[in-house]
Amino acid sequence: MAAEEQIRVSGRVKREIERRRREGESYNDVLERILDENDTGDFYDGFGRWSDEEAERVREERRKAKEKRKRRMRERVEDAA
């Protein structure tokens, strides 16, 4: 199969393609396989969708937990001083 196009890649990228290359695969085969693996969609796409209210509630709880962790760390630093 003749090359339809040429692309330039860095030495690091070429080494990575070669590392992932299976016996009998062309560079194009490797890239197609890798792209197909990455194109299966994000695990979270369409999974467990929350309502806007639920998402906001979770964001708020995470914000509170983060503030609580920061407060505890400040208290520990002050206690150690």
C-alpha positions as CSV (number, residue, x, y, z in Angstrom):
1,M,0.0,0.0,0.0
2,A,1.5,3.3,-1.1
3,A,1.5,6.2,1.3
4,E,-1.3,8.6,0.5
5,E,0.1,11.4,2.7
6,Q,3.2,11.9,4.7
7,I,3.3,13.5,8.2
8,R,6.2,14.6,10.3
9,V,6.4,13.3,13.8
10,S,9.0,13.8,16.5
11,G,11.5,11.1,17.4
12,R,9.6,10.5,20.6
13,V,6.3,10.0,18.8
14,K,8.0,7.6,16.3
15,R,9.5,5.6,19.1
16,E,6.1,5.4,20.9
17,I,4.4,4.1,17.7
18,E,7.2,1.6,17.2
19,R,6.8,0.4,20.9
20,R,3.0,-0.1,20.3
21,R,3.5,-1.7,16.9
22,R,2.4,-5.3,16.7
23,E,4.0,-7.8,14.3
24,G,2.9,-7.2,10.7
25,E,1.4,-3.8,11.5
26,S,2.2,-0.7,9.5
27,Y,2.6,2.7,11.1
28,N,-0.9,3.5,9.8
29,D,-2.3,0.3,11.3
30,V,-0.9,1.2,14.7
31,L,-2.3,4.7,14.5
32,E,-5.7,3.5,13.4
33,R,-5.8,1.0,16.2
34,I,-4.8,3.5,18.8
35,L,-7.3,6.0,17.5
36,D,-10.1,3.4,17.6
37,E,-9.2,2.5,21.2
38,N,-9.5,6.2,22.2
39,D,-12.7,6.7,20.2
40,T,-14.8,4.3,22.2
41,G,-16.3,7.4,23.9
42,D,-15.8,8.8,27.3
43,F,-16.9,6.3,30.0
44,Y,-19.1,9.0,31.5
45,D,-20.8,10.0,28.3
46,G,-24.5,9.4,28.9
47,F,-23.8,7.5,32.1
48,G,-25.6,8.5,35.3
49,R,-26.7,11.9,34.1
50,W,-27.7,14.2,36.9
51,S,-30.3,16.9,36.9
52,D,-28.9,20.5,37.2
53,E,-30.1,20.5,40.8
54,E,-28.3,17.3,41.7
55,A,-25.1,18.4,39.9
56,E,-25.2,21.7,41.8
57,R,-25.8,19.9,45.1
58,V,-22.8,17.6,44.5
59,R,-20.6,20.6,43.5
60,E,-21.6,22.4,46.7
61,E,-20.9,19.3,48.9
62,R,-17.5,19.0,47.2
63,R,-16.8,22.7,47.9
64,K,-17.7,22.3,51.5
65,A,-15.5,19.2,51.9
66,K,-12.6,21.0,50.3
67,E,-13.0,24.0,52.7
68,K,-13.3,21.5,55.6
69,R,-10.0,19.8,54.6
70,K,-8.3,23.2,54.3
71,R,-9.5,24.3,57.7
72,R,-8.2,21.1,59.3
73,M,-4.8,21.5,57.6
74,R,-4.6,25.1,58.9
75,E,-5.5,23.9,62.4
76,R,-2.8,21.2,62.3
77,V,-0.2,23.7,61.2
78,E,-1.2,26.0,64.0
79,D,-1.2,23.2,66.5
80,A,2.3,22.1,65.4
81,A,3.7,25.7,65.7
